[in-house]
Amino acid sequence: MASDPPAAVAIRPAAAGDAAALGRLGAHLVAVHHGFDARRFIAPTPGTPAAYAAFLDQQRRRPEVVLLVAAEGEAVLGYAYAGVEGNDYMALRGPAGVIYDLVVDPGRRREGIGRRLLDAAIAALEALDAPRILLSTAEMNAPAQRLFGAAGFRRTMIEMTRERD
């Protein structure tokens, strides 16, 4: 069971000065997923932190995007990246908020930081009038699935992958 996050941890919108930390955390997310299934998920490279930082810095400027960080003083401990999308006929769904990334520094997990980021992302998406919120999680990521289930998410889709050998 997660403990209460330290009182000094604040959830706030990401700022330009957070880019390096966001890149580091994004690269960690890439590496973890690649470790789950190297054929499905892209491999991290030495350039991944800078590329992820630039991508998220660009995304945070979009009005339909939510990019929040969990910060303790100047240290960024995690982030949530989400956005509001319109109808998606490929996914057979109407307008929705979509949580794309939720990551917490591995040394700071099980402190309730991920749940606070998730709750803040949900609130921000609802404030943007998202009628529903969706997310995806890796099949092997049981801790994330427990977190999302505890927050009221239910399973609705299963991704299946076949490689061309």
C-alpha positions as CSV (number, residue, x, y, z in Angstrom):
1,M,0.0,0.0,0.0
2,A,1.3,3.4,-0.9
3,S,2.1,5.9,1.8
4,D,1.0,9.5,1.8
5,P,3.2,11.7,-0.4
6,P,5.4,14.0,1.5
7,A,3.7,17.4,2.1
8,A,6.5,19.1,0.3
9,V,5.6,17.4,-3.0
10,A,3.5,19.8,-5.1
11,I,1.6,19.0,-8.3
12,R,1.9,21.9,-10.8
13,P,1.9,22.6,-14.5
14,A,5.2,21.8,-16.2
15,A,7.4,24.8,-17.0
16,A,10.2,25.3,-19.5
17,G,12.8,24.7,-16.8
18,D,11.4,21.2,-16.2
19,A,12.5,20.0,-19.7
20,A,15.6,18.1,-18.7
21,A,13.9,16.2,-15.8
22,L,10.9,15.4,-18.1
23,G,13.3,14.1,-20.7
24,R,15.1,11.9,-18.1
25,L,11.7,10.5,-16.9
26,G,10.4,10.0,-20.4
27,A,13.6,8.1,-21.3
28,H,13.1,5.9,-18.3
29,L,9.5,5.2,-19.5
30,V,10.9,4.2,-22.9
31,A,13.5,1.9,-21.3
32,V,10.9,0.2,-19.0
33,H,8.5,-0.5,-21.8
34,H,11.3,-1.7,-24.1
35,G,12.3,-4.1,-21.3
36,F,8.7,-5.4,-21.2
37,D,8.7,-6.3,-24.9
38,A,11.7,-5.3,-27.0
39,R,9.9,-6.2,-30.2
40,R,6.9,-4.0,-29.5
41,F,8.4,-0.9,-27.8
42,I,11.1,1.4,-29.2
43,A,14.6,1.1,-27.6
44,P,16.0,4.1,-25.8
45,T,19.1,5.7,-27.3
46,P,21.6,8.2,-25.9
47,G,19.4,10.9,-27.6
48,T,16.1,9.8,-26.0
49,P,16.2,12.2,-23.0
50,A,16.8,15.2,-25.2
51,A,14.2,14.1,-27.8
52,Y,11.6,13.4,-25.2
53,A,12.3,16.7,-23.4
54,A,11.8,18.6,-26.7
55,F,8.7,16.7,-27.5
56,L,7.1,17.3,-24.1
57,D,8.2,21.0,-24.1
58,Q,6.4,21.4,-27.4
59,Q,3.3,19.6,-26.2
60,R,2.9,21.6,-23.0
61,R,2.2,24.7,-25.1
62,R,-0.9,23.2,-26.7
63,P,-4.2,24.3,-25.2
64,E,-5.7,20.8,-25.3
65,V,-2.7,19.2,-23.5
66,V,-2.2,18.7,-19.8
67,L,1.4,18.3,-18.6
68,L,1.8,18.2,-14.9
69,V,4.8,17.6,-12.7
70,A,5.2,16.4,-9.1
71,A,7.9,18.5,-7.7
72,E,9.7,18.7,-4.4
73,G,11.4,22.0,-4.4
74,E,13.3,22.2,-7.7
75,A,13.4,18.4,-8.1
76,V,10.8,16.9,-10.6
77,L,9.8,13.5,-9.2
78,G,7.3,12.5,-11.9
79,Y,4.9,13.8,-14.5
80,A,1.5,13.2,-16.2
81,Y,1.0,14.0,-19.9
82,A,-2.6,13.9,-21.2
83,G,-4.8,15.6,-23.7
84,V,-8.3,16.0,-25.0
85,E,-9.1,14.5,-28.3
86,G,-12.2,14.5,-30.6
87,N,-13.9,11.6,-32.2
88,D,-11.6,8.8,-33.1
89,Y,-13.2,6.4,-35.6
90,M,-10.1,4.1,-35.5
91,A,-10.6,3.6,-31.8
92,L,-14.4,3.6,-32.1
93,R,-14.9,6.3,-29.5
94,G,-16.2,9.8,-29.1
95,P,-14.4,12.7,-27.6
96,A,-12.2,11.8,-24.6
97,G,-9.4,12.8,-22.4
98,V,-6.4,10.5,-22.9
99,I,-3.6,10.0,-20.4
100,Y,-0.6,9.3,-22.5
101,D,2.2,9.1,-19.9
102,L,2.2,8.8,-16.1
103,V,5.7,8.2,-14.6
104,V,7.3,8.6,-11.2
105,D,11.0,8.4,-10.5
106,P,11.7,4.8,-9.5
107,G,13.3,5.9,-6.2
108,R,10.1,7.7,-5.2
109,R,7.5,5.2,-6.0
110,R,5.0,3.9,-3.4
111,E,4.7,7.3,-1.8
112,G,1.3,8.2,-3.4
113,I,2.9,10.6,-5.9
114,G,1.6,8.6,-8.9
115,R,-2.0,8.7,-7.5
116,R,-1.8,12.4,-6.9
117,L,-0.5,13.0,-10.5
118,L,-3.3,10.7,-11.8
119,D,-6.0,12.5,-9.8
120,A,-4.7,15.9,-10.9
121,A,-4.6,14.8,-14.6
122,I,-8.2,13.5,-14.3
123,A,-9.3,16.8,-12.8
124,A,-7.6,18.8,-15.5
125,L,-9.1,16.8,-18.3
126,E,-12.6,17.1,-16.7
127,A,-12.0,20.9,-16.5
128,L,-11.4,20.7,-20.3
129,D,-14.9,19.0,-20.6
130,A,-13.6,15.5,-21.4
131,P,-16.7,13.3,-21.1
132,R,-14.6,10.2,-20.5
133,I,-10.9,9.4,-19.8
134,L,-8.9,6.6,-21.3
135,L,-5.4,5.3,-21.0
136,S,-3.3,2.4,-22.0
137,T,-0.9,0.4,-19.9
138,A,1.6,-2.3,-20.9
139,E,0.4,-5.9,-20.3
140,M,3.3,-6.6,-18.0
141,N,2.8,-3.4,-15.9
142,A,0.8,-4.8,-13.0
143,P,1.5,-2.0,-10.6
144,A,0.2,0.6,-13.0
145,Q,-2.9,-1.5,-13.7
146,R,-3.6,-1.7,-9.9
147,L,-3.2,2.1,-9.6
148,F,-5.6,2.7,-12.5
149,G,-8.1,0.2,-11.3
150,A,-8.1,1.8,-7.8
151,A,-8.8,5.1,-9.5
152,G,-11.9,3.7,-11.2
153,F,-10.6,2.7,-14.7
154,R,-11.9,-0.5,-16.2
155,R,-10.5,-2.7,-19.0
156,T,-12.0,-2.0,-22.4
157,M,-9.5,-2.9,-25.0
158,I,-6.6,-5.4,-25.5
159,E,-3.8,-4.6,-27.9
160,M,-2.3,-7.5,-29.7
161,T,0.9,-7.4,-31.7
162,R,2.2,-9.6,-34.5
163,E,5.6,-9.1,-35.9
164,R,6.5,-9.6,-39.6
165,D,9.3,-12.2,-39.3
